[in-house]
Amino acid sequence: MFVRVGCEFRHTAGAPTPSVWQVRPRRDGPHRLVDERWEVSPACDLAGYLDLFGNRCDRLTLPVGSSVVRYDAVAEVAGTVDDADPDAPQLAVEDLPDETLVHLLPSRLCFPELLAAEAWALFGSGPVGWRRVQAVCDWVHDNVRYDDADSTPATTALDVWERRAGVCRDFAQLAITFCRSLNIPARYVFGYLPDVGVPPPDYPMDFCAWFEAHLGGRWWTFDPRNNQRRAGRVVIGRGRDAVDVAMLTTYGAPVLDRMTVWADEVGSPTLSDADAGAGDRRAG
């Protein structure tokens, strides 16, 4: 299955503004990137690098005045929903791979030490392994209200616990915090999620956040916002929390005039042949 993914940002800047972008999918799957294209107006230099987590980042300087930055790509994805194994076990901390240990630690937006008592009270006497992580997702899905007016880039998992509201980023970070409190490595994931096999929501398409938990020797996808196995995920970045995978970081104060995001199933692996309307179906 092929999905067309991408985004367009329109800014107005009062001064040249350096910026770092994380909107390009990672190269290590579960998707396979088959075609991609940048369009930047006015034209400017664009330089890419990999960050500490292996995410693809791009640097450019927004010019004075109006600018348009558009990224467009086609990725091949499995036509099946996210893998699942209800019997996947939780490993003892002493048996965890070294590289997973960082995902047990507190991070800028996730404080497992502050919610440890609450996590153990809610989930400590229940199932373990996969079923414990799913219980976390069930609780967050059922107890946190989706509300984009009650969230900012600085909203922490503790804020979400207290307010019981937020966006997909906040759902994921509260679940991550609970998992880390329970000694389950959990990392934040950010990407594109098309509406494959599900009714389209009644709000504009946007970037999506979920998380991965380490169980039985591998990472598994969990999505407390939607709380269902989905098809078509295209991963942009992974990190400790949303700070590590900000879609755009600017070193200045440009005004965001408009942002559009798309993620749609298409029939062709090339942008030139993909559905010309895929990028304009729903605008934010």
TAMOVEN-V874823 format. One record per residue. N is the residue number from 1. SS is DSSP state (helix for helix, strand for strand, loop for the rest). OMEGA is omega as a letter, one per 40 degrees, with the letter a starting at -180 (NA if undefined). D_LAST is the distance of its C-alpha to the last C-alpha in Angstrom with 2 decimals. Layout:
BEGIN
n:N ss:SS omega:OMEGA d_last:D_LAST
n:N ss:SS omega:OMEGA d_last:D_LAST
END
This chain:
BEGIN
n:1 ss:loop omega:i d_last:25.26
n:2 ss:strand omega:i d_last:22.82
n:3 ss:strand omega:i d_last:19.06
n:4 ss:strand omega:a d_last:16.86
n:5 ss:strand omega:i d_last:14.46
n:6 ss:strand omega:a d_last:12.70
n:7 ss:strand omega:i d_last:10.06
n:8 ss:strand omega:i d_last:9.89
n:9 ss:strand omega:i d_last:10.18
n:10 ss:strand omega:a d_last:11.55
n:11 ss:strand omega:i d_last:14.05
n:12 ss:strand omega:a d_last:17.04
n:13 ss:strand omega:i d_last:19.99
n:14 ss:loop omega:i d_last:23.37
n:15 ss:loop omega:i d_last:25.21
n:16 ss:loop omega:a d_last:25.10
n:17 ss:strand omega:i d_last:22.94
n:18 ss:strand omega:a d_last:23.69
n:19 ss:strand omega:i d_last:20.87
n:20 ss:strand omega:a d_last:20.80
n:21 ss:strand omega:i d_last:18.10
n:22 ss:loop omega:i d_last:18.00
n:23 ss:loop omega:i d_last:15.71
n:24 ss:loop omega:i d_last:18.68
n:25 ss:loop omega:i d_last:20.12
n:26 ss:loop omega:i d_last:23.52
n:27 ss:loop omega:a d_last:26.56
n:28 ss:loop omega:i d_last:28.33
n:29 ss:loop omega:e d_last:26.50
n:30 ss:loop omega:i d_last:26.43
n:31 ss:loop omega:i d_last:24.68
n:32 ss:strand omega:a d_last:26.25
n:33 ss:strand omega:a d_last:24.31
n:34 ss:strand omega:i d_last:25.75
n:35 ss:strand omega:i d_last:23.89
n:36 ss:strand omega:a d_last:21.49
n:37 ss:strand omega:i d_last:20.72
n:38 ss:strand omega:i d_last:19.53
n:39 ss:strand omega:a d_last:18.84
n:40 ss:strand omega:a d_last:19.20
n:41 ss:strand omega:e d_last:19.88
n:42 ss:loop omega:a d_last:22.27
n:43 ss:loop omega:i d_last:23.99
n:44 ss:loop omega:i d_last:25.00
n:45 ss:loop omega:a d_last:26.67
n:46 ss:loop omega:a d_last:24.76
n:47 ss:strand omega:a d_last:26.74
n:48 ss:strand omega:i d_last:26.11
n:49 ss:strand omega:i d_last:27.88
n:50 ss:strand omega:i d_last:28.04
n:51 ss:loop omega:a d_last:27.81
n:52 ss:loop omega:a d_last:30.25
n:53 ss:loop omega:a d_last:28.43
n:54 ss:loop omega:i d_last:28.23
n:55 ss:loop omega:a d_last:24.52
n:56 ss:strand omega:a d_last:23.66
n:57 ss:strand omega:i d_last:22.70
n:58 ss:strand omega:a d_last:22.37
n:59 ss:strand omega:i d_last:23.46
n:60 ss:strand omega:i d_last:22.85
n:61 ss:strand omega:i d_last:23.33
n:62 ss:strand omega:a d_last:20.76
n:63 ss:loop omega:i d_last:22.95
n:64 ss:loop omega:a d_last:23.62
n:65 ss:strand omega:a d_last:21.42
n:66 ss:strand omega:i d_last:18.27
n:67 ss:strand omega:i d_last:17.22
n:68 ss:strand omega:i d_last:14.91
n:69 ss:strand omega:a d_last:14.96
n:70 ss:strand omega:i d_last:14.05
n:71 ss:strand omega:a d_last:15.32
n:72 ss:strand omega:a d_last:16.09
n:73 ss:strand omega:i d_last:18.54
n:74 ss:strand omega:i d_last:20.37
n:75 ss:strand omega:i d_last:21.90
n:76 ss:strand omega:a d_last:24.68
n:77 ss:loop omega:i d_last:24.48
n:78 ss:loop omega:i d_last:27.04
n:79 ss:loop omega:a d_last:26.67
n:80 ss:loop omega:a d_last:27.81
n:81 ss:loop omega:a d_last:26.21
n:82 ss:loop omega:i d_last:26.59
n:83 ss:loop omega:i d_last:30.27
n:84 ss:loop omega:i d_last:32.05
n:85 ss:loop omega:a d_last:35.55
n:86 ss:loop omega:i d_last:36.49
n:87 ss:loop omega:i d_last:39.73
n:88 ss:loop omega:a d_last:38.28
n:89 ss:loop omega:i d_last:40.25
n:90 ss:loop omega:i d_last:39.44
n:91 ss:loop omega:i d_last:41.49
n:92 ss:loop omega:a d_last:43.64
n:93 ss:helix omega:a d_last:42.48
n:94 ss:helix omega:a d_last:45.59
n:95 ss:helix omega:a d_last:44.67
n:96 ss:loop omega:i d_last:41.08
n:97 ss:loop omega:a d_last:40.44
n:98 ss:helix omega:a d_last:40.43
n:99 ss:helix omega:i d_last:36.92
n:100 ss:helix omega:a d_last:35.47
n:101 ss:helix omega:i d_last:37.10
n:102 ss:helix omega:a d_last:34.48
n:103 ss:helix omega:i d_last:32.09
n:104 ss:helix omega:a d_last:34.51
n:105 ss:loop omega:i d_last:34.38
n:106 ss:loop omega:i d_last:32.44
n:107 ss:loop omega:a d_last:29.49
n:108 ss:loop omega:a d_last:27.56
n:109 ss:loop omega:a d_last:25.32
n:110 ss:loop omega:a d_last:27.58
n:111 ss:loop omega:a d_last:31.07
n:112 ss:loop omega:a d_last:33.11
n:113 ss:loop omega:a d_last:36.26
n:114 ss:loop omega:a d_last:34.90
n:115 ss:loop omega:a d_last:33.90
n:116 ss:helix omega:a d_last:36.74
n:117 ss:helix omega:i d_last:38.85
n:118 ss:helix omega:i d_last:36.04
n:119 ss:helix omega:a d_last:35.14
n:120 ss:helix omega:i d_last:38.80
n:121 ss:helix omega:a d_last:39.35
n:122 ss:helix omega:a d_last:36.51
n:123 ss:helix omega:a d_last:37.02
n:124 ss:loop omega:a d_last:40.34
n:125 ss:loop omega:a d_last:42.54
n:126 ss:loop omega:a d_last:40.34
n:127 ss:loop omega:a d_last:39.99
n:128 ss:loop omega:i d_last:39.67
n:129 ss:loop omega:a d_last:37.92
n:130 ss:helix omega:a d_last:35.08
n:131 ss:helix omega:i d_last:35.60
n:132 ss:helix omega:i d_last:35.29
n:133 ss:helix omega:i d_last:31.88
n:134 ss:helix omega:i d_last:30.80
n:135 ss:helix omega:i d_last:32.26
n:136 ss:helix omega:a d_last:30.11
n:137 ss:helix omega:i d_last:26.95
n:138 ss:helix omega:a d_last:28.23
n:139 ss:helix omega:a d_last:28.89
n:140 ss:helix omega:i d_last:25.57
n:141 ss:helix omega:a d_last:23.71
n:142 ss:helix omega:a d_last:26.04
n:143 ss:helix omega:i d_last:26.28
n:144 ss:loop omega:a d_last:22.91
n:145 ss:strand omega:i d_last:20.43
n:146 ss:strand omega:a d_last:16.67
n:147 ss:loop omega:a d_last:15.42
n:148 ss:helix omega:i d_last:12.64
n:149 ss:helix omega:a d_last:14.65
n:150 ss:helix omega:a d_last:17.62
n:151 ss:loop omega:i d_last:16.61
n:152 ss:loop omega:i d_last:16.68
n:153 ss:loop omega:a d_last:17.38
n:154 ss:loop omega:a d_last:21.01
n:155 ss:loop omega:a d_last:21.09
n:156 ss:loop omega:i d_last:24.00
n:157 ss:helix omega:i d_last:25.21
n:158 ss:helix omega:i d_last:27.85
n:159 ss:helix omega:a d_last:25.38
n:160 ss:helix omega:i d_last:23.72
n:161 ss:helix omega:a d_last:27.26
n:162 ss:helix omega:a d_last:28.14
n:163 ss:helix omega:a d_last:25.08
n:164 ss:loop omega:i d_last:24.33
n:165 ss:strand omega:i d_last:20.57
n:166 ss:strand omega:i d_last:17.58
n:167 ss:loop omega:a d_last:14.77
n:168 ss:helix omega:i d_last:15.62
n:169 ss:helix omega:a d_last:16.88
n:170 ss:helix omega:i d_last:19.21
n:171 ss:helix omega:a d_last:20.48
n:172 ss:helix omega:a d_last:21.40
n:173 ss:helix omega:i d_last:23.09
n:174 ss:helix omega:i d_last:25.16
n:175 ss:helix omega:i d_last:26.32
n:176 ss:helix omega:a d_last:27.16
n:177 ss:helix omega:i d_last:29.16
n:178 ss:helix omega:a d_last:31.08
n:179 ss:helix omega:i d_last:31.89
n:180 ss:helix omega:i d_last:33.18
n:181 ss:helix omega:a d_last:35.22
n:182 ss:loop omega:i d_last:36.77
n:183 ss:loop omega:i d_last:37.62
n:184 ss:loop omega:i d_last:35.11
n:185 ss:loop omega:a d_last:33.31
n:186 ss:strand omega:a d_last:29.53
n:187 ss:strand omega:a d_last:26.89
n:188 ss:strand omega:i d_last:23.14
n:189 ss:strand omega:a d_last:21.06
n:190 ss:strand omega:a d_last:17.53
n:191 ss:strand omega:i d_last:16.02
n:192 ss:strand omega:i d_last:14.24
n:193 ss:loop omega:i d_last:15.02
n:194 ss:loop omega:i d_last:14.95
n:195 ss:loop omega:a d_last:15.79
n:196 ss:loop omega:i d_last:19.38
n:197 ss:loop omega:i d_last:21.95
n:198 ss:loop omega:i d_last:19.81
n:199 ss:loop omega:i d_last:18.17
n:200 ss:loop omega:i d_last:14.39
n:201 ss:loop omega:a d_last:12.92
n:202 ss:loop omega:i d_last:11.80
n:203 ss:loop omega:a d_last:8.37
n:204 ss:loop omega:i d_last:5.14
n:205 ss:loop omega:a d_last:6.57
n:206 ss:loop omega:i d_last:7.03
n:207 ss:loop omega:a d_last:10.36
n:208 ss:strand omega:i d_last:13.24
n:209 ss:strand omega:i d_last:16.52
n:210 ss:strand omega:i d_last:19.94
n:211 ss:strand omega:i d_last:23.49
n:212 ss:strand omega:i d_last:26.78
n:213 ss:strand omega:a d_last:30.21
n:214 ss:strand omega:a d_last:33.48
n:215 ss:strand omega:i d_last:36.00
n:216 ss:loop omega:i d_last:39.08
n:217 ss:loop omega:i d_last:38.74
n:218 ss:strand omega:i d_last:35.17
n:219 ss:strand omega:i d_last:31.50
n:220 ss:strand omega:a d_last:29.76
n:221 ss:strand omega:i d_last:26.12
n:222 ss:strand omega:a d_last:25.22
n:223 ss:loop omega:a d_last:21.96
n:224 ss:loop omega:i d_last:22.49
n:225 ss:loop omega:a d_last:19.02
n:226 ss:loop omega:i d_last:19.49
n:227 ss:loop omega:i d_last:23.26
n:228 ss:loop omega:i d_last:24.01
n:229 ss:loop omega:a d_last:24.92
n:230 ss:loop omega:i d_last:22.22
n:231 ss:loop omega:i d_last:22.45
n:232 ss:loop omega:a d_last:20.56
n:233 ss:loop omega:i d_last:19.61
n:234 ss:strand omega:a d_last:19.22
n:235 ss:strand omega:i d_last:20.16
n:236 ss:strand omega:a d_last:18.95
n:237 ss:strand omega:i d_last:21.07
n:238 ss:strand omega:i d_last:23.61
n:239 ss:strand omega:a d_last:25.13
n:240 ss:loop omega:i d_last:26.69
n:241 ss:loop omega:a d_last:23.49
n:242 ss:helix omega:i d_last:20.01
n:243 ss:helix omega:a d_last:21.76
n:244 ss:helix omega:a d_last:23.19
n:245 ss:helix omega:i d_last:19.99
n:246 ss:loop omega:a d_last:17.53
n:247 ss:loop omega:i d_last:14.93
n:248 ss:strand omega:i d_last:15.72
n:249 ss:strand omega:i d_last:18.82
n:250 ss:strand omega:i d_last:19.76
n:251 ss:strand omega:a d_last:23.29
n:252 ss:loop omega:a d_last:22.72
n:253 ss:loop omega:i d_last:20.29
n:254 ss:loop omega:i d_last:17.90
n:255 ss:strand omega:i d_last:15.23
n:256 ss:strand omega:a d_last:11.60
n:257 ss:strand omega:a d_last:10.55
n:258 ss:strand omega:i d_last:7.15
n:259 ss:strand omega:i d_last:5.63
n:260 ss:strand omega:i d_last:5.02
n:261 ss:strand omega:i d_last:6.96
n:262 ss:strand omega:i d_last:9.58
n:263 ss:strand omega:a d_last:12.72
n:264 ss:strand omega:i d_last:15.03
n:265 ss:strand omega:i d_last:18.79
n:266 ss:strand omega:a d_last:20.60
n:267 ss:loop omega:a d_last:24.30
n:268 ss:loop omega:i d_last:25.05
n:269 ss:loop omega:a d_last:25.34
n:270 ss:loop omega:a d_last:24.70
n:271 ss:loop omega:a d_last:21.71
n:272 ss:loop omega:a d_last:23.94
n:273 ss:loop omega:a d_last:24.61
n:274 ss:loop omega:a d_last:21.35
n:275 ss:loop omega:a d_last:19.51
n:276 ss:loop omega:a d_last:18.21
n:277 ss:loop omega:a d_last:15.31
n:278 ss:helix omega:a d_last:14.12
n:279 ss:helix omega:a d_last:11.57
n:280 ss:helix omega:a d_last:10.08
n:281 ss:loop omega:i d_last:10.28
n:282 ss:loop omega:a d_last:6.83
n:283 ss:loop omega:i d_last:3.79
n:284 ss:loop omega:NA d_last:0.00
END
